[in-house]
């Protein structure tokens, strides 16, 4: 392929030639020819495919492509070609753009071909060994190295790292391996070779095919672990469908030679000829054994072909039928102790069925052999197969005898154990308990009943059914029980449903409710106990027992549900109490204006009072609900039923826990509000000569905080305790004539370590905050000379000194600067939940500075007036003297 050069003279400057129309036209025609030629070549190269199915054809293809594209690329680099392109580009010819696109494609495909040839060349040695190398193990030794090289190509190559290129190459490698094995294991010559050598050859072929698959998946893991983002996630069916089939065929061939060499042929040892009266019959028998191989030698299809898989399966099935008797014997012996059972078959009947199925298989083979009358009636048949038939029949009789003995042993053992065990099992009580105790049942976990129907009975029923199907006689008691199967299933199902309902109900009963309902639980257990003390599976009253239990459980269930509804109502009221917010803060008024400290704490106390009223109303509604429970359980409504004493105590303890949690959570909320950087109240910094202080001062704020905490805890004083063993509130107790004591939850709740800890924590945090705010006032102490200095003394001393005006000017400038400076200071400081207003302090400092300015101005005015009057007197004296 050669580019046609232009016939015109191209000597001269590019810019000059580009202005000559004849030159440009000629070069344009030439460029169009090049474009068409290169496009045609690229199209032809892209259509090319490897010439055969092997992997070396892939390398040859890319070498051919590289050679063709390299030739074109070198011609493009020629000076005259480059000058043509420069002239056309200078002349701004429209054909240049299309030509450049084609040249770009050429460059891209050339680089791809170069890269592929470079990387595929690293595989060539391995692929040649795979295709035509000599030696029995050359393929097995080559496969790991080849896949390792393929992995490096995948990681490093810019083109063979895509599925569309790598998958076809792997398919070609699989084809090469399969072809190599196909040639090695040639069935037309395999059965003519030494059998031991043929067996070795088959083993090597199978190993090669298995190593190909194993090495592939090892390489997949290595690619993934290499850190490359491109994994080998290909359709492996394309690589292994054929080779996996070939492995299966090799396995079958290995089995054939194993049977022929080590089992059938080894029967006819040389010593057999010497001890046999008619040695010719032994040789004939050997030929009969060889006849088993005839169908394999005369195959009319390729067993390694996927299309012939079904045909090969039929041949192997026929071969296995020919050697079935000995195989059945091995299966029987190997599985005697643990026979494989059909689905849903019981152990004994299933084992007998398994033994009989094996017997049927070998019997079928023997019967088929007997049906071929001409094989045994003719002289040739007798001579060829008589001894072989004798050996097979002996094996058959031996195995059949062992199978019969096995069946009889299994049957008699089952019959004997069934007759002994079944009467005892039917005497079992219908229920059993996890822990039997005569002590009163007071908790829901004291009793757990289960249906006491032995799985052995179920197994005996199933065995009985299958034994009768097998035609074996069964004991009368077993037949009777089997006939009652539906009744037993109905009873066990109803018992289980009833007990599930009972256990589910008891799981919902709390410890407090179990004590409350102790009498009812005792009565229910009394009814259930007859199922585990008296009733057996022979009893006639099982149905009536189930009915009584179901009725008793239903009544108890209604009572439990009623109590649960009341409990939920009480719990909702306690939930309301526990979730009450006792620290509601006032909202800021007029924009950013926050409440003063006293206003803030007064607001909290006022809102608390409102909420406590709601809480107390909910608390007061609990005793009537408990009296409802009393009515359900004890048929009284006094609130003092002894039977409910522990139940009252349970709820009183719950109330204590709720109130404790209420106070703890609210104090935690208050503490969080104290620490949060959200101002809730404001205080002022004021000048209280001679000191700067907070207003209200820190001690007052701390007292208000402590009082607020105490108010929160004292909320529990409104919750009156119940009298012992009742849900009736304790009346006020007159200790002295003028002293009345009310028993509330306050005395217990206030001593809770959690509450004390939270109260101390809040006071400490407020104390630290106030200390921090007081500390920030220290910077204002630099102005304290404004009010700590004795203004009269200072001014008198200054007047006595009669300083120059410049001194007054400095003093005035200083105090005016102070007055100006304080107005520029931040006048609000927010720290945690307090906003400190500095405006009053700043105003006081500013006023003191202004007072100094006024006093200095007044003094200066007086001194200046005196000086003026003195000067006036001096002027008058001088005038008079003139």
Order of alpha helices (4+ residues) and beta strands (2+ residues): alpha-alpha-alpha-alpha-alpha-alpha-alpha-alpha-alpha-alpha-alpha-alpha-alpha-alpha-alpha-alpha-alpha-alpha-beta-beta-alpha-alpha-alpha-alpha-alpha-alpha-beta-alpha-alpha-beta-beta-alpha-beta-beta-alpha-alpha-alpha-alpha-alpha-beta-beta-alpha
